[in-house]
Amino acid sequence: MLPYLHRIDDARWYSNFGPLLMDLERRLAERFQGAALTVTGVNATQMLALTLKAMDLPAGGLCMMPAWTFVATAQAVVEAGLVPYFVDVDPSTWMLDPETATEMLHAAPERVCAVVAVSAFGAMPDIKRWEAFREATGTPVLIDAAAAFDAACDARLPLVVSLHATKVLGIGEGGYLASHDAELVDRVRQSTTFGFRGGRESLRLGTNAKLNEYAAAVGHAALDAWPASRLRYLRAAQLLRMAFTGAPQVSFQPGWGADWVTSVCMVRLPDGATAEVERALNGEGVDTRRWWGDGCHRSPVFADCPRGPLTSTELLARSTLGLPFAVDLDEAACSQIAGAVGRAI
């Protein structure tokens, strides 16, 4: 980080779209196919909310989203002045499917003004199919790709990626929007700085959500290290996969640790086994996480939000579990984890 810190002091520019931040946004944009643009913000939740606001959707409108997601997705929807409309996910991909979304448009209690499709723990949804959905229905689509830094490379639909410390490329707190829609990116940028656009007049409602130069310095250093970090994540994932070779009752997400990397490991267990396996692992000193709990819709704050049938969401809640995973996971730890899971099952 030191060369970037020297650049900050040499320029005496510490925040408000400094040169390091602008360079970071260009480097992030280069990861996408086509002429994508990016804009950064203080965190991914805020960027989701600001993007939805920048879409100029009708206040109080329904925003369709999967119930199988982290609560931040619904929090952003509410912050944007919309109402979450919870629908089910595909049991094999763990994500909202465009065909299901089309069906639920007609089943909604009132008009749906937007859809937020969520990347499941780093796996990207099918952008081409979602683009076709948008064209066929006229419904705006935003991709919550919080954990999908590695797999996110197509910004034909606007998508938001998290740079939180828990992600594969983290800067502490932060997030960015990537899109081919220059006008949308410009409106979101205005929204991160009180609605200013090069002057001192507020042209649209906004807030102070800018990243400072120190955060950008961490981002540059992380991007410099990313090729090597990605290889380490791949190695750790393969070690864990090999440790579970003799456990056919446990399955990993398709592509996890092979086609794409992420900072968490979610496994599928026999139906209904999550609670028992979790208790057994914790008893052996193996930590676990239910990253999305029993589904976003289960949080009391969203109890009154409309929803459709959530059969697959309920199934995933009782048959998936987050296992320990880190960039420096070694063979001994992998064997300990796999052994504990096998004994629990």
N, C-alpha and C positions, 0 to 999 in steps of 0.2 A: 504493500500500500504506500510505502514511503514516497516513491516518485510522484504519485497522484496527490499526496498531501503537500508536497513542495509546490506542485502546480497551483493548488488552491491559494497558498500564501503568496506565491509570485503574482498571481492575478488579483489578489485581494478581493475575490468574489466568492462569497460563502453560501449564498442561497439565491432564490429568484432567477431560475433558469440560467445557471452559470454554465461555463464552457464544458466542464466535466459532465454535467447532466445532459447537455445537448449531444455530446459525443457518445454517452451511454445509450441514449435513445436511438441514435443512428446504428450503433452496434447491435442493439436488440432488433431493430427493424431488418437488418441484414440476415437474420435467421429465418425470414419468411419469404415464401415464393411471391414473385411479382413486386409491385411498387407499394409495399406495405409501409405504414407510418406507425410510430408508437408515441405514446405520451405516458409519463410516469406519475405516480402519486404516492401518498403516504402509506397506503395499504390497499390490498385487492378488494376488500369489502367496500371501501370508499369509492374505488374506481368503478365497481359494478354499479353502485348507486348513482354516481355522476354520469355514467354512460347511459343508464336508463333515463335519467332526467334530460340528458342532451338529445334523446330520441323524441322529445316533445310528445310524450304519450298522455292520454287523457287522465287527469287526476282521479284517483279512486278506482281505476280500471283493473281488471283481473290480469295478473301475470302468471301464466302457466309455468310450473317448474316441477322437477321431480321431488317426491317426498324423501327419496333416498339421497341425501346430501347433507353437508354441514349446515348448521343454523345460520352461518354468515350469509348464505345465498338469500334466504328469506328475510334476514335483517336488512340487506341491501334493497330488496324489493320494497319493503315497508318504508325505508328511508327515502326512496324515490317517489313516495306518495301513491304506491300501487298496493294491490291486495294479492297475496300469494294464493294460487290455485294449485293445490297439490295433486299430482297424478302419479301413476305407477311407472316402474321401469321394466326394461327387458331383463328377465332372470339370468340370461347368459352374459350380457354385456354390463349389467348393473346401471345402465344409463337410459334416459328417456329416448324413445324411438320416434322418428317422424311420423310413422303410420299411427302409432298410439296418440300422438299429439293431434293429428288430424281428426281422429275419432272423438277425442276429448274436447275439441273445439265445439263440436255440435252438442256435446253433452253438458257443456258448461252452463251454470245458472244465468250467466249473462255474457256479453261479448268479451272475448279475450283480446287484449290490446298488444300483448307481446309474449314471447316465450324465452325463458332462460334454460338452455340445455347445459348440463353439468358434466364435466370430465370426471370419471370415477377413479379417484386416487391416482391420476396421472395418465390414464388411457383416454385418448381423444375420441370424441364422437365423430361420425361420418359427416364431414363438412359438406361434401357434394350432395348428399341426401337432404341435409338441412337447408342447403341453398335452394334445392328444388321445392322443399316445403314452403319456404318463404315466397318463392315465385308463384306457387300454386294458390296459396291462401292469402297472400298480401300481409301476413303477420310478421312483424319484425322479430328477429332472433338474435339473442346475445349468448355467447358461449362463456360459461364460467369454467375457465381452464386453470383454476388456481394451482393445482399440483402438476400441471402438464408442461412445465418449462421445456423438457426434453422433446416431447412429442408434438408440441404446438409449432407448426410451420406453415399453416395455411390461414390467411387472414381475410379470405373472401367474405366471411361473416365476422363481425367484430368479436374479439375475445379478450378476456382479462386473465392475466397470469399473476400469481403471487410471488413475491420475493421475500416472504417471511423467513425468519431464521430456520424454521423447520423444513424448508423446501430444499431441493437439490442445489439450487443456486439461490442462496439467501443473502440478504444485506442487513438483516435485523428486522426491519419493518419496511414494507414497500410493495408496489405492484405496478403493472403497466397494462394499458390497452393497446392492442394491435389491430389495425384495420386498413382496408384499401380506401375507405371513405374519408377523404381529406377534410370534408366539412364537419363530419362527426368528430374527428380527432381535434379539430380546431375548437369546436364548441366545448369539448371536454377539457381542453387545455385552459380555455377561459374560465371554466367552472372551478379549476384548481387554484385560481388566483383572483377571487372576488369578482369574477366577471370582467376583468380588465382585458383589453386587447391592444397593448402597446401604449395606452394612455392612462389617465387617472379617473376615467369615467367607467362606472360599472354598467356593462351592456347586457348582462344576464345574471340571474341569481347564481351565486357561487359560494365558495368557502376558501379556506387556506389549506390546500392539500398538496403543496409542492414538496418534492424531495430536495434536500439541501446537498451541497457539494460533498460533504463528508460521506453521506449515503452513496452518492455516485462514485466516490473513490473506492468504497467497498465493492460496489458493483463491477467496476473495471477490473479490480484485482480478482474477483470471483470469475469473471469471464476469461481472464488470462489463464486461470487455473482449470477452467472447465473441461478441456479435453482430457486431462489427466484425472480429474475428479470423476468424470463420467466412466472412465475405464475402471476405477476403483469401485464405483457403484455396481457396474456390471459384474465384476469379479465377486463381490459380496453376495449378489443375487444368485449367481451360479453356485456358489458354495452352499447357500441355503437350499436351493433346489436339489442339489445332490444329496444333502443330508436327509431329504424327505423322499428319496427314491423308493424306499420300501414302505411308504405310507400312502397307498392308493386312495384312502378315505379323505386325504387332504389335497386340495387343488389350488393352484395359483391363478391369478387373472391371466387371460390370454395375452401373450406378449410381454408380460412383466419380467424385467431383467434380461430380456433378449432383444426385443424390438425397441423398447423404451425403458428408461429408468425413472424412478421416483424415490422419495425419501422414506416411504412407508411400505410395509408388507402386509397386505390383507389376504387371508386365505379362506377358502370355502371348506366348511366342516360338514359332517353329516347333519341332516335337518334337525334342528332343535338342540344341537350339542353345545352351542356357544357358552351358555351360562355354566354348565358343568365343567367344560374344558378350561374356561377362564378361572374358576375357583381352584381347580387342580394345579394349573400352571402357577398361579400366584402363591399357592401353598409350597411350591418347589423353588420359589424365588425368581420365577420367570415373569417379567412384567408383561402386561397386555394392554391393548387399547380398543375400545369400541369407538372409533373415531367419529362415527355418525350416529352413535347411540342406537335408539330404536326407530330412528327416522326423524327428520326435521319436524314433521307434523305432530310428533308426540310432545314437543316442548309446550308448556302451558301457555306461553305468550301467543302461540299460533292456534290455540284450541278452537277458535271460532272461524278459522279460515275455511273456505269451501274446499272440497276434495272429492276425488273419484275413488273407485275401488283400489285398494293398495295391497293386493295379495302378494305380489313379488317383493314389495318393500318389507312387509312383515316377515316373509320367509328369509330374506337376506339379513334382517336384524337378528334373527335367532340362529343363523347358520354361518356367519362370517365373524372373523376376529383379526385384530391387528397384532402381529407378533413383533418382537424386537428386531430392528433392522437399522444398520448404520453403515457408513462408508468404510469403516475399518473392522467390520464383523469378520472374525476369523473362524477357522475350522472347528476349534474347540467349542466356541459359543454356538455355532450352527448345530453341532452334535447335541449339545445340551438342550437347545430349543426343540429340535426334532424328537429327541428322546422323551422329553416332558410331554409333548403333544401326543406322541404315540401311547404313552402310559395313560394319559387322561382319556383318550378315545377308547 
